[in-house]
Amino acid sequence: MFNRNHMLVGGIRPHLFCLPILKRSTHQEALRQAVASGSERFFLGTDSAPHAKHRKES
């Protein structure tokens, strides 16, 4: 799983940029633990917004 370090090292990598921005690895681990806890308060929601590769690189 990518985190904000992957996105920012060497300058912003446009293929990893999204909003909200990628989280720190510690935050990702906390989310994994919460989702795996079995609580019914967690569910999946997605908002896909694909962009053509040439538009991200311009």
Secondary structure by P-SEA (a helix, b strand, c coil): ccccccccccccccccccccccccaaaaaaaaaaaacccccbbbbbbbbbbccccccc
